[in-house]
Amino acid sequence: MNWDQIEGKWKEMTGKVQTQWGKLTDDDIQQIKGDRRELAGRIQQKYGVTKEAAEKQIDDWMSAS
């Protein structure tokens, strides 16, 4: 699945996002609105990882979806 597909189905994907990154709140997920950069930033903030690590997590998650 590519990011355009995830962005287009964001409301449907929120449960999977919440399962993958449980520290993200409902408010976080609503504010992300399918924006990959925003998701990466929230992952960095909540999990204390680098931008590169957050991007890798997103890539790995997309590959598995």
C-alpha positions as CSV (number, residue, x, y, z in Angstrom):
1,M,0.0,0.0,0.0
2,N,1.4,3.4,-0.8
3,W,1.0,6.6,1.2
4,D,-1.6,8.1,-1.2
5,Q,-3.9,5.1,-0.5
6,I,-3.4,5.4,3.2
7,E,-4.1,9.2,3.1
8,G,-7.2,8.6,1.1
9,K,-8.4,6.0,3.6
10,W,-7.2,7.7,6.7
11,K,-10.4,7.3,8.7
12,E,-10.4,3.6,8.0
13,M,-6.7,3.3,8.8
14,T,-6.8,5.0,12.2
15,G,-7.4,1.8,14.1
16,K,-4.3,0.2,12.5
17,V,-2.3,3.3,13.3
18,Q,-3.5,3.2,16.9
19,T,-2.5,-0.5,17.1
20,Q,0.9,0.1,15.7
21,W,1.7,3.2,17.7
22,G,-0.3,2.9,20.9
23,K,1.1,6.0,22.5
24,L,-0.6,8.2,19.9
25,T,-3.9,9.6,21.3
26,D,-7.1,9.9,19.4
27,D,-6.4,13.7,19.2
28,D,-2.9,13.0,17.7
29,I,-4.5,10.7,15.1
30,Q,-7.2,13.3,14.2
31,Q,-4.6,16.1,13.9
32,I,-2.4,13.9,11.6
33,K,-5.2,13.7,9.1
34,G,-3.2,11.4,6.9
35,D,-0.1,13.6,6.6
36,R,2.9,11.4,6.6
37,R,5.3,14.2,7.9
38,E,2.9,14.9,10.8
39,L,2.7,11.2,11.6
40,A,6.5,10.9,11.6
41,G,6.7,14.0,13.9
42,R,4.2,12.6,16.3
43,I,6.1,9.3,16.4
44,Q,9.4,11.2,17.1
45,Q,7.7,13.1,19.9
46,K,5.9,10.3,21.6
47,Y,8.6,7.6,21.2
48,G,11.8,9.7,21.4
49,V,13.2,8.4,18.1
50,T,15.0,10.2,15.3
51,K,13.3,11.3,12.1
52,E,15.0,8.5,10.2
53,A,13.8,5.9,12.7
54,A,10.2,7.2,12.6
55,E,10.3,7.2,8.8
56,K,11.6,3.6,8.8
57,Q,8.8,2.6,11.2
58,I,6.3,4.1,8.8
59,D,7.9,2.3,5.8
60,D,7.9,-1.0,7.6
61,W,4.3,-0.5,8.7
62,M,3.2,0.3,5.1
63,S,4.9,-2.8,3.8
64,A,3.0,-4.9,6.2
65,S,-0.3,-3.3,5.5
